[in-house]
Amino acid sequence: MARRPTLVRRLGPAWALTTTLAALSGCDEAAPRATAKQVASRTELVGGPSALGEIGDYLLENDKIRVVVQGPGFSRGFGVYGGSLIDADLQRPASPGSPAGGRGHDNFG
């Protein structure tokens, strides 16, 4: 029986890219913060004109950047079966009246 890849294996390359981008963006050593979670609400997505993220995808973020890795299933971005980095943006402050689907300006693609 074939083993299904674990979340860590699927997110490994994307997480490496996220940490590299954070290092290049001048990440502040004083208060490092990084989280990874499955998106449960459209307001957690990056958002923007080219955003492809949906509920069920994975959000990786730190105090400088936010990226979305597509969950399993037919690909909406690169590749065939998901697991690809599909949205990327800088961290942006929340603003009242942000449209559903995130508050970012994703043009990744």
GIQUIVEN-V497991 format. One record per backbone hydrogen bond with DSSP energy under -0.5 kcal/mol. NH is the residue of the N-H (numbers start at 1). CO is the residue of the C=O. Records with the same first field share a line. If there is no record, write none. Layout:
# GIQUIVEN-V497991
NH = CO, CO
This chain:
# GIQUIVEN-V497991
10 = 6
11 = 7
12 = 8
15 = 11
16 = 12
17 = 13
18 = 14
19 = 15
20 = 16
21 = 17
22 = 18
23 = 19
24 = 20
25 = 21
26 = 23
27 = 22
32 = 29
35 = 61
37 = 59
39 = 57
44 = 41
45 = 42
50 = 106
51 = 48
56 = 39
57 = 54
58 = 69
59 = 37
60 = 58, 67
61 = 35
62 = 65
63 = 33
66 = 89
67 = 60
68 = 87
69 = 58
70 = 84
73 = 81
75 = 80
83 = 70
86 = 68, 84
87 = 68
89 = 66
91 = 64
98 = 95
102 = 99
103 = 45
104 = 46
106 = 47
